[in-house]
Amino acid sequence: MTDAPAPQRVPLRQTWPDEFVARYRAAGHWRGETFPGFLRARAHAFADDVAVVGGETRLTYGRLWAEAERIGAGLLARGLAPGDRVVVQLGNLPAFVAVVCGLFRAGLVPVYALPAHRLTEVAHFARTSGASAYVCGERYETFDYRSLARELQAAVPAVRHVVVAGDAGEFVALDALDGPREALPGDPDPQSVAFLQISGGSTGLSKLIPRTHDDYIYSFRASNDLCGIGRDSVYMVALPAAHNFPMSSPGFFGALYAGARVVLSPGPGPDAAFPLIARERVTCVGLVPPLALLWADAASRTTHDLSSLQVLQVGGAKLVPEAARRVVAGLGCRLQQVFGMAEGLVNYTRLDDPDDLVLTTQGRPISPDDEVRVVDDQDRPVPDGEVGHLLTRGPYTIRAYHDDDAANARAFTDDGFYRTGDMVQRLPGGYLVVQGRATDHINRAGEKISAEEIEDHLLAHPQVFDAAVVSMPDDFLGERSCAFVIPGDARPRPAELKAWVRGRGLAAFKVPDQIVFVDAFETTAVGKVSRRELRAQLRARFLAEQEAR
């Protein structure tokens, strides 16, 4: 602990107009529940049932609540006070769930960081949130987070407390935390901010997203109904647990709310996850598209019993139809497409939807009070079936980022709609087909090309394992298209792939101008294809080639 002064903090708030508050309460979306309230109730109702499995650790609901009280009381005894913000950076460990629950119990506010984040990102989260503490693991995979903690305290002196799960060195050990339980506060206001998430944008440092108890609990409570999660479910967290998808769609919070079991996989690959699926009889898991393809391919060769798996959710990025067909064929369980964002709106294909909707759409919104607008560049509504910008507001979609007036002015309309940045088609029945991010469209001599559309056609080729289509600058056309392709067992010739796309009945301008074969894609911390990085690599290569001539 240092003698640095307490941070100057901007108040945390997420506010809906009174008329919307009344509407959402009357509809039963907001029930006045809180995180400590529901966790306490589950601990009392299912005390001896296993809540969380990670490695050799198995926490019952009763033990999880006891750990939450110990950790929460221990943090208050160390000098933290209800309302303080705490950056949490832990991998897929039981300690992550226990720490987050402990912060809720103590009235502290988690600020989620992903394991892949380093000093630049973590210091940004700490400064922007006004955090006074940092909780991390000793190490995760090969990285030692204690070194990051030292750098963080030097860069952000307001971070006065560091707690480490494992060998803490000069810091406070998580296992050593304890304090008087009577110092723990009562349950918070359901409309207060429960935690700060990070935005999932691919450019710049992430914005902070304040989520309230009422709005977030509604999102995963309603998701449970749409995803078939009940007490007998076993939900696997394969993606980083701090990401919104495995946290709330329905995620481990949804599973805990249902009294189900949560299984934490140390990594997202088949080698780590498949043995756990077989051992714990996992019924549901969420993946991003590249991982879903990898799992489907590996399933044909595994000796592990995957027969318990009932629902594979795929989200985080669009799963194009050809990839969806591969996933269904490879894993043999029900596919559920998920399209959502940490800012709020989540769409699901329903478990009883016909195959054509499951394979070709990204679902429809959770709530009857999710309002969706699809508009052109001038914010004018477009007819169903036409591509436009997705705007939304509703009972679990935020009205503002934390302490970022410029971002709020760009991201929200005057009447409270959030500009998602996604391009979609809305079909009859409210189902959405994602056409990519607004910035993922390639403007080739005035013709707009959807990267996802071309990727879908490339993925239909038997020797294409995965593909990502990006733009590159062109003096004559403005932008040209380039397809990065991960080949299958045999590498096709570029001319063959171009002929394949052309032969599928597409306009000539949609045929990729250039094809580059790669072994793997650059990805974000949660496994999404980072088109920003791919574009940067391509431009760098293009400029280098020009200079070499």
C-alpha positions in Angstrom: 0.0 0.0 0.0 1.3 3.5 -0.9 0.6 6.9 0.6 -0.9 8.3 -2.7 -4.0 10.4 -2.3 -7.4 8.9 -3.1 -8.3 9.3 -6.8 -10.6 12.1 -7.9 -13.5 10.1 -9.2 -16.3 10.9 -11.6 -19.6 9.6 -10.2 -20.8 6.3 -11.7 -24.3 6.5 -13.1 -26.5 5.0 -15.8 -29.8 6.7 -16.1 -33.0 6.0 -18.1 -35.8 8.6 -18.3 -38.5 8.1 -15.7 -41.1 7.0 -18.3 -38.8 4.1 -19.4 -38.0 3.1 -15.8 -41.8 2.9 -15.1 -42.3 0.9 -18.3 -39.5 -1.6 -17.7 -40.6 -2.2 -14.1 -44.3 -2.6 -15.1 -43.3 -5.2 -17.7 -41.4 -7.2 -15.1 -38.0 -6.7 -16.7 -36.6 -4.8 -13.7 -37.5 -6.6 -10.5 -35.3 -4.7 -8.0 -32.8 -7.6 -7.8 -29.1 -7.1 -7.0 -26.0 -9.2 -7.4 -25.4 -9.8 -3.7 -29.1 -10.4 -3.2 -29.4 -13.2 -5.8 -26.1 -14.8 -4.9 -27.1 -14.9 -1.2 -30.4 -16.5 -2.2 -28.8 -19.2 -4.3 -26.3 -20.0 -1.5 -29.2 -20.5 0.9 -31.3 -22.6 -1.6 -28.5 -24.7 -3.1 -25.7 -24.6 -0.5 -24.3 -28.0 -1.2 -24.6 -27.9 -5.0 -21.5 -27.4 -7.0 -21.5 -23.8 -8.4 -18.0 -23.4 -10.0 -15.4 -25.9 -11.3 -11.9 -24.9 -12.3 -8.9 -27.2 -12.3 -9.2 -29.4 -9.2 -11.2 -26.7 -7.3 -15.0 -27.2 -6.9 -16.9 -24.5 -5.1 -20.4 -25.1 -3.8 -22.9 -22.3 -3.8 -22.4 -22.1 0.0 -18.7 -22.0 -0.3 -18.8 -19.4 -3.1 -20.9 -17.1 -0.9 -18.6 -17.7 2.1 -15.6 -16.8 -0.1 -17.3 -13.7 -1.4 -17.9 -12.5 2.2 -14.3 -13.2 3.2 -12.9 -11.4 0.3 -15.3 -8.5 0.5 -14.8 -8.0 4.2 -11.0 -8.4 3.7 -10.9 -5.6 1.2 -12.9 -3.3 3.4 -10.5 -4.1 6.3 -7.6 -3.1 4.0 -9.0 0.4 3.7 -11.3 0.2 0.7 -14.8 1.7 1.0 -18.1 0.8 -0.7 -18.2 2.6 -4.1 -14.4 2.2 -4.7 -13.5 0.9 -8.1 -11.3 -2.2 -8.5 -9.6 -3.4 -11.7 -9.9 -7.2 -11.9 -7.5 -9.1 -14.2 -7.8 -12.8 -13.7 -8.0 -15.7 -16.1 -10.6 -18.4 -16.1 -10.1 -19.4 -12.5 -12.5 -20.0 -9.6 -10.8 -17.0 -8.0 -12.2 -14.7 -10.7 -15.8 -15.6 -9.8 -15.1 -15.5 -6.1 -13.4 -12.1 -6.4 -16.2 -10.5 -8.4 -18.8 -11.9 -6.1 -16.7 -10.5 -3.1 -16.6 -7.1 -4.7 -20.4 -7.1 -5.1 -20.8 -8.2 -1.5 -18.6 -5.3 -0.3 -20.3 -2.7 -2.5 -17.1 -2.3 -4.5 -17.3 -1.9 -8.3 -15.4 -4.3 -10.5 -13.7 -2.9 -13.6 -13.1 -5.8 -15.9 -9.8 -6.3 -17.8 -9.0 -9.3 -20.0 -5.9 -11.5 -19.4 -4.4 -10.3 -22.7 -4.4 -6.7 -21.7 -1.1 -5.1 -20.7 0.0 -1.8 -19.0 -1.4 0.6 -21.7 -4.9 -0.9 -21.4 -4.9 -1.6 -17.7 -3.6 1.9 -16.8 -6.3 3.4 -19.0 -9.0 1.5 -17.2 -7.6 2.5 -13.8 -7.3 6.2 -14.7 -10.6 6.4 -16.5 -12.6 4.6 -13.8 -10.8 6.2 -10.8 -9.7 2.8 -9.5 -8.0 2.5 -6.2 -7.2 -1.2 -6.3 -6.0 -3.9 -8.7 -6.7 -7.6 -8.3 -4.7 -10.0 -10.5 -3.3 -13.5 -10.7 0.3 -14.4 -9.9 0.6 -15.4 -13.6 -1.6 -16.6 -16.4 -0.1 -18.8 -19.0 3.4 -17.4 -19.2 2.9 -13.8 -18.2 3.7 -12.6 -14.6 1.1 -10.0 -13.6 3.0 -8.9 -10.5 5.4 -7.1 -12.8 2.4 -5.4 -14.5 1.1 -4.4 -11.0 4.4 -2.7 -10.2 4.3 -0.8 -13.5 0.6 0.1 -12.9 1.3 1.6 -9.4 4.2 3.6 -10.9 2.0 4.9 -13.7 -1.2 5.4 -11.7 -0.3 6.1 -8.1 -4.0 6.3 -7.1 -4.0 2.4 -7.3 -3.0 2.1 -3.7 -3.9 -1.6 -3.2 -2.8 -4.7 -5.1 -4.2 -8.1 -4.3 -2.7 -11.2 -6.0 -4.1 -14.7 -6.4 -1.1 -16.9 -5.7 2.4 -16.0 -4.6 1.8 -12.3 -3.9 5.4 -11.2 -3.4 5.3 -7.7 -1.9 1.6 -7.4 -2.5 -1.4 -8.7 -0.5 -2.3 -12.4 -1.1 -5.9 -13.1 -2.0 -6.0 -16.0 0.4 -4.9 -13.8 3.3 -7.8 -11.4 3.0 -10.3 -11.4 5.9 -12.2 -9.0 8.0 -15.3 -8.6 10.2 -18.5 -9.6 8.4 -20.5 -7.0 10.3 -18.6 -4.3 8.3 -20.1 -5.5 5.1 -22.8 -3.1 3.8 -26.5 -3.9 3.0 -27.6 -4.6 -0.6 -27.2 -1.7 -3.0 -29.8 0.2 -5.0 -30.8 -2.0 -7.9 -30.5 1.1 -10.2 -26.9 1.7 -9.1 -23.9 0.8 -11.3 -22.8 -2.8 -10.5 -19.6 -2.8 -12.6 -17.7 -1.3 -15.5 -17.2 -3.3 -18.7 -15.0 -2.4 -21.5 -16.3 -1.7 -25.0 -15.5 -4.2 -27.7 -14.4 -1.8 -30.4 -11.4 -2.6 -32.6 -9.9 0.9 -32.6 -8.4 3.0 -29.9 -8.6 2.3 -26.1 -11.8 0.8 -24.9 -14.5 3.0 -23.4 -16.0 2.1 -20.0 -19.6 0.8 -19.9 -21.5 1.3 -16.6 -24.0 -1.6 -16.1 -26.6 -1.5 -13.4 -27.9 -4.4 -11.3 -31.4 -4.1 -12.7 -30.5 -4.0 -16.4 -27.7 -6.6 -16.4 -29.6 -9.2 -14.3 -32.6 -8.8 -16.6 -30.3 -9.6 -19.6 -29.0 -12.9 -18.3 -32.3 -13.9 -16.5 -34.1 -13.5 -19.8 -31.3 -15.2 -21.7 -31.6 -18.3 -19.5 -35.1 -18.8 -20.8 -34.0 -18.4 -24.5 -31.0 -20.6 -24.1 -32.5 -23.5 -22.1 -30.4 -22.9 -18.9 -31.8 -24.5 -15.8 -30.6 -26.2 -12.6 -29.5 -29.3 -14.5 -27.4 -27.3 -17.0 -23.6 -27.3 -17.0 -22.3 -24.1 -18.7 -18.6 -24.0 -19.9 -16.7 -20.7 -20.0 -14.2 -21.2 -22.7 -13.6 -17.6 -23.8 -12.1 -15.2 -21.3 -14.6 -15.0 -18.4 -14.4 -11.2 -18.2 -15.9 -10.8 -21.7 -19.5 -9.9 -21.9 -20.5 -13.0 -24.0 -19.4 -15.7 -21.5 -20.5 -13.5 -18.7 -24.1 -12.9 -19.5 -25.3 -14.5 -22.7 -26.4 -16.4 -20.6 -22.9 -16.8 -19.4 -21.7 -17.8 -16.0 -23.9 -15.2 -14.3 -26.9 -16.7 -16.0 -25.8 -20.2 -14.9 -25.3 -19.1 -11.3 -28.7 -17.3 -11.3 -30.3 -20.6 -12.4 -28.5 -22.7 -9.8 -26.6 -24.5 -12.5 -22.9 -25.5 -12.6 -20.2 -23.4 -14.2 -17.1 -25.0 -15.7 -14.1 -22.8 -16.3 -11.8 -24.0 -19.1 -8.2 -22.8 -18.8 -8.1 -22.2 -22.6 -10.5 -22.1 -25.5 -8.9 -24.8 -27.6 -10.2 -28.3 -28.0 -7.2 -29.8 -26.1 -8.2 -27.9 -22.9 -12.0 -27.9 -23.3 -12.8 -31.4 -24.7 -11.6 -33.3 -21.6 -13.6 -31.0 -19.4 -16.8 -31.4 -21.5 -16.4 -35.2 -21.1 -15.6 -35.1 -17.4 -18.2 -32.6 -16.3 -20.9 -33.4 -18.9 -21.1 -29.9 -20.2 -24.4 -29.0 -21.9 -23.8 -25.5 -23.2 -20.8 -23.4 -24.3 -20.2 -20.1 -26.2 -17.5 -19.6 -28.8 -16.4 -17.1 -31.4 -16.5 -18.3 -35.1 -12.8 -19.2 -35.6 -12.9 -21.4 -32.5 -16.2 -23.0 -33.5 -14.6 -24.0 -36.8 -11.6 -25.4 -34.9 -13.8 -27.3 -32.5 -15.9 -28.8 -35.4 -12.7 -29.9 -37.1 -11.2 -31.4 -34.0 -14.4 -33.2 -33.0 -14.1 -35.7 -35.8 -10.7 -36.9 -34.3 -11.2 -36.6 -30.6 -11.5 -39.6 -28.3 -13.4 -37.5 -25.7 -17.1 -38.0 -25.2 -18.8 -34.8 -26.3 -22.3 -36.3 -26.3 -23.5 -34.2 -23.4 -23.1 -31.0 -25.4 -26.6 -29.8 -26.3 -26.2 -26.2 -27.4 -23.2 -24.5 -29.0 -23.6 -20.8 -29.1 -21.5 -18.8 -31.6 -21.2 -15.0 -31.3 -18.6 -12.2 -30.9 -18.5 -11.9 -34.7 -20.7 -13.1 -37.5 -20.9 -16.8 -38.3 -21.5 -16.9 -42.0 -23.8 -19.6 -43.3 -21.1 -21.9 -44.8 -19.2 -21.8 -41.5 -22.5 -22.5 -39.6 -23.1 -25.6 -41.7 -19.6 -26.9 -41.0 -20.1 -26.3 -37.2 -23.4 -28.2 -37.1 -22.0 -31.1 -39.2 -18.8 -31.3 -37.1 -20.3 -31.1 -33.6 -23.8 -32.5 -34.1 -25.4 -30.4 -31.4 -27.9 -27.5 -31.6 -26.4 -24.3 -32.9 -27.5 -21.0 -31.4 -26.3 -17.8 -33.1 -25.7 -14.9 -30.7 -25.3 -11.3 -31.8 -24.8 -8.7 -29.1 -22.6 -6.1 -27.5 -21.3 -5.1 -24.1 -23.4 -1.9 -24.4 -26.6 -3.9 -24.3 -28.7 -5.4 -27.1 -28.4 -9.2 -27.5 -30.0 -11.2 -30.2 -30.5 -15.0 -30.3 -31.7 -17.6 -32.7 -34.3 -19.6 -30.7 -33.6 -23.2 -30.0 -36.8 -24.2 -31.8 -36.1 -22.0 -34.9 -36.0 -23.7 -38.3 -32.6 -24.5 -39.6 -32.7 -21.8 -42.3 -33.0 -19.1 -39.7 -30.3 -20.6 -37.4 -27.9 -21.0 -40.3 -28.5 -17.6 -42.0 -29.4 -15.1 -39.4 -28.0 -13.8 -36.1 -31.3 -14.0 -34.3 -33.7 -11.5 -32.9 -33.7 -9.4 -29.7 -34.2 -10.8 -26.2 -36.9 -8.4 -25.1 -40.2 -7.1 -26.5 -39.0 -3.7 -25.3 -35.8 -3.8 -27.3 -36.4 -1.1 -29.9 -34.5 -1.5 -33.2 -34.0 1.0 -36.0 -32.3 0.2 -39.2 -31.4 3.5 -41.0 -29.4 4.9 -43.9 -26.5 7.4 -43.6 -28.9 10.2 -42.9 -30.7 8.3 -40.1 -33.7 7.7 -42.3 -35.4 4.3 -41.8 -34.8 1.7 -44.5 -37.3 -1.0 -45.5 -37.0 -4.5 -44.1 -34.5 -6.5 -46.2 -32.3 -3.5 -47.0 -28.9 -3.0 -45.4 -28.6 -0.1 -42.9 -27.0 1.1 -39.7 -28.3 -0.6 -36.5 -29.6 1.7 -33.7 -31.2 0.4 -30.5 -32.5 1.2 -27.1 -34.1 -0.9 -24.4 -34.1 -2.2 -20.9 -30.5 -3.4 -20.9 -28.9 -1.1 -23.4 -26.9 1.8 -21.9 -27.7 5.4 -22.4 -24.1 6.7 -21.9 -20.4 5.6 -21.6 -18.6 6.6 -18.4 -17.0 10.0 -18.4 -16.6 10.4 -22.2 -18.7 13.2 -23.6 -17.2 13.0 -27.1 -17.9 9.3 -27.4 -21.4 9.8 -26.1 -22.2 12.6 -28.6 -21.1 10.2 -31.4 -22.7 7.0 -30.1 -26.2 8.1 -28.9 -29.0 9.9 -30.6 -30.9 12.7 -28.9 -33.7 10.3 -28.1 -31.5 7.7 -26.5 -30.8 5.2 -29.3 -27.3 3.7 -29.3 -25.5 3.7 -32.6 -24.0 0.2 -32.6 -21.7 0.7 -35.6 -23.1 -2.6 -37.2 -24.7 -2.9 -40.6 -27.7 -5.2 -40.7 -30.7 -6.4 -42.6 -33.9 -6.8 -40.7 -36.1 -9.7 -41.9 -39.8 -10.3 -41.1 -40.2 -11.4 -37.5 -37.4 -9.1 -36.4 -34.5 -11.4 -37.3 -31.2 -9.6 -38.1 -28.6 -10.5 -40.6 -25.3 -8.9 -39.8 -23.5 -7.4 -42.8 -20.4 -6.3 -40.8 -19.2 -3.2 -39.1 -19.9 0.0 -41.0 -16.1 0.3 -41.4 -15.8 -3.3 -42.7 -17.5 -2.4 -46.0 -15.2 -2.0 -48.9 -15.9 1.0 -51.1 -14.5 -0.1 -54.5 -15.0 2.6 -57.1 -18.3 3.5 -55.5 -19.5 -0.1 -55.2 -20.0 -1.2 -51.6 -18.8 -4.7 -50.8 -19.7 -6.6 -47.7 -16.6 -8.4 -46.3 -18.8 -11.1 -44.7 -20.6 -11.9 -47.9 -17.4 -12.6 -49.7 -16.0 -14.6 -46.8 -19.1 -16.8 -46.8 -18.5 -17.7 -50.5 -14.8 -18.4 -49.9 -15.6 -20.6 -46.9 -17.8 -22.8 -49.2 -14.6 -23.8 -51.0 -13.5 -27.2 -49.8 -9.8 -26.1 -49.4 -10.5 -22.9 -47.4 -10.4 -23.3 -43.6 -11.2 -19.7 -42.8 -11.1 -16.3 -44.6 -11.2 -12.6 -43.8 -11.7 -10.0 -46.5 -10.3 -6.5 -45.9 -9.8 -3.3 -47.9 -6.5 -1.8 -49.1 -5.9 1.6 -50.6 -5.9 1.9 -54.4 -5.1 5.1 -56.3 -7.5 4.3 -59.1 -10.4 2.5 -57.3 -10.1 4.2 -53.9 -10.2 0.8 -52.2 -9.4 -2.7 -53.4 -10.4 -6.0 -51.7 -8.0 -8.5 -50.4 -8.9 -11.9 -49.0 -6.7 -13.4 -46.3 -7.1 -17.1 -46.5 -6.1 -19.9 -44.1 -6.0 -22.9 -46.5 -7.1 -26.4 -45.7 -5.0 -29.5 -46.2 -4.1 -28.5 -49.8 -3.5 -24.8 -50.8 -5.7 -23.8 -53.7 -4.3 -21.4 -56.3 -5.4 -17.7 -56.0 -6.9 -17.9 -59.6 -8.9 -20.9 -58.5 -10.4 -19.1 -55.6 -11.2 -16.0 -57.7 -12.9 -18.3 -60.3 -14.8 -20.0 -57.4 -16.2 -16.7 -56.2 -17.0 -15.6 -59.7 -18.7 -18.9 -60.4 -21.1 -18.5 -57.5 -23.1 -15.9 -59.4 -21.6 -12.7 -57.8 -21.0 -9.4 -59.4 -17.5 -9.1 -60.9 -16.6 -6.2 -58.5 -17.1 -8.6 -55.6 -14.3 -11.0 -56.7 -11.3 -10.4 -54.4 -8.7 -8.3 -56.1 -5.9 -10.0 -54.2 -5.6 -13.2 -52.2 -3.0 -13.7 -49.5 -2.5 -17.1 -47.8 -1.7 -17.0 -44.0 -1.2 -19.6 -41.3 -3.5 -17.8 -38.8 -5.3 -14.6 -38.2 -4.4 -11.8 -35.8 -7.1 -11.7 -33.2 -8.4 -9.5 -30.4 -8.2 -10.5 -26.8 -11.5 -12.5 -27.1 -10.6 -14.3 -30.3 -12.3 -12.1 -32.9 -10.7 -11.5 -36.2 -9.1 -8.0 -35.9 -9.6 -6.5 -39.4 -7.8 -3.4 -38.2 -4.7 -5.4 -37.7 -5.1 -7.3 -41.0 -5.5 -4.0 -42.9 -2.5 -2.6 -41.2 -0.4 -5.6 -42.2 -1.6 -5.5 -45.8 -0.9 -1.8 -46.2 2.5 -2.2 -44.7 3.3 -5.1 -47.1 1.9 -3.1 -50.0 4.0 0.0 -49.2 7.1 -2.1 -48.7 6.6 -3.8 -52.1 6.2 -0.4 -53.7 9.3 1.0 -52.2 11.3 -2.1 -53.2 10.5 -1.6 -56.9 
